[in-house]
Amino acid sequence: MKRLLVFLFIAVLALAGCVQTKTEVEGSKDDSKGKGKKSIEVLGMAASEEDMNIVRDQLVKNGFDVKLNIQPDYGSFSAQKEAGNYDLALSSWTTVTGNPDYAVRGLFKTGGDYSTVSDSKLDTLIEEASTLTGDEAAAKYKELEQLLVFDQAYIAPLYISNKYQGIYSELVNPKTVHLPKSRAQVWESIEFNDSSKNATEPLILHQTISSLTSLDPIKGNDGSINTLNTNMYVRLVNLTDTDDVVSDGSLSYNHAIAEGNQEYYFILRDDINFAAVKDGAAVDTGELVSAEDVVFSLNRAKDPKSVPDHRTYSLHENIETVEIVSDLAELQKKKVAGSDQSVLDALSQHLPASVTQLAKDKGTVNNATGAYQVVKITTPTPFPQVLNYLAHQSGGIVSEKQVTSINTYDVASYNPDKDIAYGDQTTVTEGTATYNNHLYASGPYILVKKNDYEAQFVKNPAYRVGSEYEPKIAKVNVRFIADIDSALSALRNGEIHILQSVPETKLDIVKSDSKLTLHTADSNAVSYLLMNTSGRAVSDSADLRKAILYSINQDEFISYYQGNKKPAVSTVSPLVNTGLKLEADSAKVKEYLKAYND
C-alpha cells in the first residue's frame, strides 16, 4: 500500500541501477519451457531476505532454478516490479478498514489501484461478495479464494502476521495505548505515567518513512501518512480495536442504516472546530466541522478527478450521493434495517438534548438546544461495507473553505513544479521555499512542521474539549528511523516511546527489558507471492503457477518465526474463515510441471 513521490522514484532508480522497461522484459520473454529446470526470479526487499531464502529453498527442493532479486528498499523494489523484472514478487497487504472487500478490490479487481490481475470471473465474485454479509458472504469469498488461489494461482500465500507493539512503560502508561487490529495508532488516548508531564513533555512515536505522500487524506494510502492523517482528520465513524464500526470518537453521535441497506444516516456533533497553525502553535479557527464539510469531503473522495493523483477514490466508489437532510419527517418515517425502530430514534441515543429541528446550515447548529445536522449517504446497491471505508483515513473531513482556497489550479493541467496542492509536505517542511503551513485539521492533532528527522504535532485546541476524547498529551513527535533494529534500540533507550511493529525475531528482547511492555494482537496483515501476469512464463501458464503454489510450505515459515505466524489462503484469511487451506504437495508440483512441459 505504498507509493512514492516522483522525485523519490527517480532517486531510487539510481539506487536500483539499470532497470529494464516493461517492453524490454516482454521482448525477452522466458522461452525455457521443456529445457530442464524451470528458472524462477523472486523479487523482494532486503528487509524480507529471510522469507525470500525460505521461498528459494522450497522451490529448489521442488525442481526449480531460483534467482533472488533483492532490492535495498521499497522504492527500488517498486521500480523493479513496475519494470516487470520478476516471476514472483514477495508482497504483503494489511486490510486497514477491517472488511474483506478492501482485502481484494484494489488488489485483484481489473483496474484496481494495485491490481495486475484481469479476470472477469474474479471481478464478478468481488462485486457479488461485497453486497453480502454473514454466511452468504463467507460462501462467496470461498468461491473467490478458490478461483484466485487454487484454480488460477494468481498468488501463493505465505502467512498471516500478528501485531507486536513495544512501549517504553518506564514513562508511558501502557494501559492507555491501543493496538487495533486495523485502525492506525490512536494518539489521543495515550498518557504518561506521571500525568503532569502530559502538558509539557512530547510523546515520541516512530515511523520508517520520512517522505510524506500527502497530508490531504484522499491523496495518499501508504505507510508514510496513514497514521498521520488518521490523527489529523476526524471521520464519520471509527473502528474499534477488533474492527467493529462505531460512532465513538468520531464526528457522529450515532449512525443508522435504513431498510434496504442503501441509505446511511449520521447525526453530527458540534464540539469540534478546525485547527490551524499560527506562529508555530495550533489555534482554534472558530470554524465548525460541519455537514457542509462532510458533503464536500466525501464528494471529492469518491471523484477520481477531484485532485491530481487521487489514490483512494476506489475505496469510495460505492458512494452514490452525499446530502444534508433537512426534513425531520424523513428520519421519523424511515425504519432501521432489520428493525421496527425509526432512524430518528436510532440517531437520538445519548444526545445532549432531544432533536427538535434539523439545522438548515452550520450557522444554525446548536446541539444544546436540539438543533443538529444530519448527513445521508446513499449507495447504488446494498453495501454495508461502505461504513468500513468511511472509517479509513481517506474518509477524513477537510475544510471546504480552506481546501478550495489552496487548490486554485486546474486539475487537468496541474503542474507539481508550480502548483502547490493542499497537503503538500513542502508547506510544512523546514527550509523549503514553499514553507507556509496551510493545514486545517479536524482531528485531535495538527502537524506543525517536519524535517528529515521528525514531524512535530500539537493537539487541536478545539477538539472534544472536556470529553474523554480530548487529546491527553499536548505534543507528539514522530521520529523517522528507517532501520527497525535502530528503532528498537531507540525504544530501549527511551528515545522513542512506542514502537508500533516489533519484529517477531526481537520479541524476547522486549519481554526481557524491565523498562518495556509488549502488547500483542491479531492483525489483518498477510504476506504472499504475487505472480507476474505479463511477459513471463508464469503469466501464461496456470499449470506453472500451480506448481509454484504447491511448493510453498507454510509450516516452515511458522516454524522459523517460532509460532508467531498463522496459515493464510489469501488476503481475506484474517477476516473471513472460508475453510480452505493450502498444503504443500510435491506430487502435485510434479504433476503440474509435467502438464506445463507437455
N, C-alpha and C positions, 0 to 999 in steps of 0.2 A: 504494500500500500504506500509505496514511496515513489515520489517523482522528484526531478531535480529542476532547478532554475537553469536557464540557458547557459549562463556564464559558468556555472558549476559543471554542467555537462561537458562544455568544451575543455575545462581543466582536467576532468577525469579521463578524457580521451588521450591526453598526453601521458597520464599515468599508465593507461592500459596498453600503450604502444600502438602499433598498426592494427586497425580493426577493419576486417573485410566488410564490404557493403552487403546488403541482403541479396542484391543482384549477383554479386560475385559468388556468394555462398550457393545460390541456386544454380549458377553456372558450373560449379564444381560438385554437383550433386553426387552423393555416395553411390557408386555402382559396384560395391563389393559383394553383392548378393551371390551366394553359392561359392565363394572363394575362401573357404576355411573359416577361421574365427571371425565373428562379426565385430567390427570396430565400433565402439560407442564413445562419444565425447560427453563428459559430465561437467557442466558449468556450475560454479558456486563461488562463494566468498571465503576468504581466509578464515573468517570467524567460524565458518561451518566446516572446516577441514576434517574434523573427526567424523562427521556424518558422511562426507564425501569418501573418506577412506573405507568406511563400512560398506557403502554402496559399491565402491570399486571391488572390494573383496568378494562381495556376494555375487556380482556379475561375473567376475573372473572364475569363480567356482562353477558357474553355470555355462562356461564356454565362451564368454565374451572377451574381447581385447579392449581394455578401457584406457582412455586418455582423460586425465583430470585437467580442466581449465579453471585454475584457481585465481580469482581476482582479489585485489587488496581491499576493496571497499564496495559499497553499494553502487556508486556512480560508475565505476569501471565494469562491474557486473552487468548493470543495465545496458551499457554501451555494447558489450559483447552479445547480450541477449537480443537487443534490438537488431544487431547485425546478423543474427541467426547462427552464431558460432557455437552451436550446441546440438546434441541429440536429446539430452536430459538436463533440465535446469533445476537445481535444488532450490525450492521455493517454500514460502510459508505464508499463512494468512490467519489473521485474527479477526473474528467477527465481532466488531466493536459495538454493534447495535443489538446483539442478543437474539437475533431472529434468523431463521435458516435462509430466507430469501436473499439476505445480504451475503450469505456464505456461498452463493452460486451465481447470482445475477451478473455482477460485474466481472466475475472470473471466467464464466463458461458460456454465457449467452452471446450469440452472434452480435458483434458490435459493442460488447460490453467494455467498460473503461479499461480493463486489464485482460480481456479475453483474446486468446489466439485460436479459439475453437469456433468452428462454424458448422453447426449440426442442427437442422430444422427439428428433428425429433427431440433433441435436448432442449431446444428453445421452447417447444410446446410443453414439455414436462415442467420446466421452470415456471412458466406462466400459470399452468394449472395448479401446481403446488402452492403458489403464492396466495391463492384465494381460499385455501383450506385451513382447517385447524384440527387439533386432536388426532384421533386415529386415522382419519381420512388423509390428513397432511402426512403423517408418518408413512402410510402406504404409498403415497405419491412420491415422496422423497426416496423411498426404497426403489421404486422404478427408476428414478433419476440416477441414483448411485449405481444401480445395475448397468445402466447404459454407459454412464460416464467412466466407470472403473473397470467393470468386468467384461462388458460387450465390446467397448471401443478402446479401453485402456488409454484414455487421454491423460490420465495422471496415475502415478503409483504412490499410494500413501505410505508414510514412514511412521509417524506417531503424533499423539496429542501431548502437548506440554502442560505442566502445572504452572501456577504462578507462585513465585517466591520473592518476598519483599523484605529487605533488611532495614531496620530502624535503629537509629542512634538513640536508644532509650535512656541513656545517661542524661539526655537533655529533653527529648521529645516523648510525650505520653503516648505509648503505643495503642492504648485503648481508643484514642481519637483519630487513628489513621485507618482509613478504609483500604481494602484490597478487593475492588469489584471484579467480577468475572469479565465484564465487557467494558463498562464505563471507564473513562480516563480518571486519573487520580483526582480525588475530591479534596481541594485545598481548604475550603472554608471551615471544615470541622477540626482541623489539626490544632493542637495546643502544646505548649511547652509544659513540662512537669511543674515548673515554677511559673504560674500564670502571670506573675508580674512582668515577665520577660515578653509576653505576647505583644505588648505595645512598643517595645524598644528594640528587640533582637530580631534579625531576619531569619526566617526559616529557609534553609538552603537545600534545594532539591537538585535533581540531576537529569540530564538527557544527553544522548550521544551526539545529536546533530545540532550544529550551531547555525547553519544557514536555513532561515525560515522561509518556507514556500510562500505563504501569505498570511497576514493577520485579518484578512477578510475571510470569514468562516466558510464561504462556499468555494473559495479558490484553492483550497488545499485539503488533502486527505491522506496525510502521511505522518510519520513519526516525528517530524520536525515541529508540527503545530497542533496535532490532535489534542494533547493535554493543555497546551497554552490557550487555544481558542475555546475549549470546553470551559475553562475557568474565567474567560473574559466575556462570554456571551451567554445569557440565560436562554432557556428553551421552554417550549410549551409543556413538556413532560420530561421526566428523568427515568433512568434505570436504577433499580436497587442493586445491591451487591450481587444478587442472584438473578438479575435480568428481568425482574418484573417491571412493567411500565407503571409509573406512579406520577402524581402531581407534586409530591413532596419536593421542596427545594426548587421549584420551577416558577414560571411566570403565572401559572394557573393555580387557583384554589382547588379546582376539580375539573375533570373531563368526563365526557359520556359519549357512548356510541349509540346512535339511534338504530331502530329496526331497519334491517336490510344491510347493515354493516357498510354503508356508503356515506354516511354523514357523521361527522365527529365534531363535538362541541367543547369549547374551552371557556371557562369564566375566569377573567383576568383580575389579578391583584393590582393595587395602586401604591404599593410601598417600595417600588424600585424605580429609580431615576438613572439616566445615563450619566456616567462619569467621564470627564475629560482630564487632560494633563495641562497644567499651567505652572510655569516656573519649576518644573521637576516634581510637582506634587499633584495628587488626584483632587479634583474639585467636583462638586455636585453641580451639574449643568442646570438643574431645576426642570429638566425635560423628562416627562413621564415616559417610561417604556410602555407604549400604548398598543391598542388593537391596530391602529393605522400602521405602526412599525411592523407588527406581525404580518399584516397583509403584504406590505412592501417586501419584507424579508423572504417570505415563503414564495411569493410570485417570482422573485429573482432566483431563488434556489431551484425552482423547477424549470426555469427557462434556460436552455443551453446557450442562448445568445445574449444573456443579460450582462455577462462580463467576458473579457478575453480569457482564454484558457480556463474555462469553467470545469472544475474537476469533480463536482459532486452532484450534478444535475440528475444523473441516472438514479440516485437514491430517492429522488423526489418526483420522478416522472409519473407516479401514480396519483399525484395531487391534480385534480381537475380544476377546482376553484377554491379560492380563499376569500371569505367575505365577513363583514361585521354584521351581526344580527341586530336588527332594530325593533323587531316585533316580539314582545314578550309572549304573545299568544302562540307563536310558533313553538316555543320551548314548553308551553303547557300542553299542547296537543301531541307533540312527538313522544313516542314511547322509547325507553331504553331497550336495546336489543336483548331478547330473551327474558323480558320482564314487563310487568304492568306499570312500573314506575315511570313517571313522566321525566323527560330530560331536565325540566326545571327543578324538580325535586332532587334529582341526582346531582345537579350542579350546586344546589343550595346547602350542601352539608358543610357545617363548621365555618360558616362565613362570619365576618364581624357584625353584619347586620343583614336582615332578610332582604331579598331582592324586591325592590319596589318599582324600579324602572331600568331600562337599558339605555345607557348614556349615548346620546347622538354623536358625540365626538369626545376626544380626550380632555377637552376643556371642561366638560360637564361631569367627569368621573368623580365620584365621592363614595367610596365603599362604606364609610361610616354612616352615611345616610341612606344607603341602599341603592346607589347608582353605580352600576357595573357595566363593563364592556364584555361582550361575548363574541367569540370568533367561531365560525363554522368552516370546516374543510370538507369538501366532497371528493370522492374517488369515482372513476368511471365504472369500476366493478367492485364488488365486495373485497376489501383489502385491509383487514385489521392490522397487518404488519406495518401499515403507514405510521403507526404510533412509534414503533421502534426507530424508524428513520427520523422522526421529529425529535427523538432523544439524542440523535447523533450531533456532533459538534457543528456540522453543516446546517443544522436547524437553528443555530444561534440567531437571536434577534438583534439586528443592527438598526441604527438610527437612519430613518429615511432622509431627514433633513441633512445630516452630516455626510452620508454616503453620496447623495446626489450633488452636494456642493463640491465634493472632491472629484468624483467621476464625471467630469465635464467633457471628456473626449468622446469621439465617435467609436463605438466598439468595433465596427467593421474595419476602420483604418488605424486602430490602436498601435502606437509605436512605443515600446517599453523604454526606449532611449530618451524620449522626451515627455511621454505621458506618465505621470505618477498616479497610480491607481490607489484607491482606498485600501489600506492594509499592507502596502509595500514596506518591506522591512527596512529599506534605506531611510524611511522617515523617522525611525526610532533608533538608528544605529549611529553611535558616536563617531564624529569625524567625517561623515559623508556630507556631500554638498547639499543633499536634499533633506538633511536632518530637520524635521519640523513635525513633531508628534501630532498627528491629526486624528488619533483613535478616539472613538466614543465606545465605552464598554457598558453593556447592560448586565454583566455578570458580577461576581463577587470581587474580582481583581481587574486591574488595568496595567498594561505594560508601559513603563515609564521610559526606559531606554535599554539598549543592549550594546555589547561589543563582542569580540571573539571569545571572551572569557565567560560571560554570563549575561542573562537577561534579568532585569530588575522590575518587579511588580509591586504595587501597593494596593491596599484594599479600596474598594469603591465606597466612598463615604455615604452613599445614598442607596445601599443595598440591604434591604430587610433589617433596618436598624432596630435593635431591641429584641429581635426574634432569635430563635435557636440557629437560624441560618446566616446571621450576620457573621462575617469572617472573624475568626478569633485572633489570628496573627496579622499584624498590620503590614508586614513586609515579607515578600517571598522572592528569593533569588534562585534562578535556575542556572546551575553551573553546567557548562559544556565540557564533558570529558568523553572522548571518543572510545578510549580503551576501557573495557569493562573491568579488567584487573586493577587498573589505576583508579577507577571509580570505587571499587570495593576497598582499596587501600584508603581512599579519601573518607569513606564511611567509617572505617575503623579508627581513623584519626580525628573524627568529628568535623572534618572539613566539609562534608555534606551530611545531611541529617536523615535522608531516606534514599535508599537505592531500590527503585521500583522493580528491577529484574535482577535477582541474584542467580548466577549460573548454577545449574544442578551440581556441577563438579566442585562448587565452592560452599555448599550448604554447611558442611562441618565447621568451616572457618567461622561462619556467623553464629552457629549454635554454641561454639566453644568460647566465644568472646562475651565476657560478662557485661560489657557496655552496650551490647547489641541485642535486639529481639528479632526473631524470624517469624514472619507471617506467611501462611500457606493457604492457597485457594485453588479451586478448579479454574481452568481457563478455556477460551474458545480458540486457542492457537493450535494450528495443525501444520506440520511440515510434510512436504510431498515432493515427488519428482514430476515436473511438468514436461511432457513430451513435445518436441518441436513439431509443429503442424505444417511446416512449409520448407521444402528444399532439402530434406534429409530422408533416408530410407525409412525411418520411423514415422515420417509424415504420411507415407503412402501405404504402410502395411500394418493393419491391426494385429496380424499374427506376430510380427516382430515386437510390437508394443506389449502384447500379452506375454511374450517370452521374458521381457524385462520385468513386467509386473510380478510374475510368479517366481522371479529370482529374489524378490525382496522378502527378507525375514525380519519382521518387526520385533520378534523376541530378542534378537541380537542388539537392537537399539535399546530396548528396555533394560536389558542386562548391563549394557555399557553405562547407562545412566542410573544404575543401581536402583531400578524400580521406580524411578521418578518420571517415567513417561507412560503413556497408555496407548493401546492399539487404536488405529484410525482406519476408516474406509475412505472418507472424503472430508472436505471442509465442513460438511454438515454434521459429522460424527459427534462433536461436543454438544450439539443442540437437539438432535433427533436420533433416537435409537431405532435404526431400521432393521436390526437383527442380522445384517450382513457382516461378513468377516473375511479378511484376506489371510490366506495361509500359504506360505512358501511351498512350492511343489516343483521339484527338479524334473519329475516326469512330464509335467505339463510344459515346462520350459523346452524340453527336447521335442515334444510334440509340436509346439508352435514354431520352433526354429525349423523343424523339418517341413512344416507347411509353408513357411516363408521361403525356404530354399527350393522347394519343388516347383 
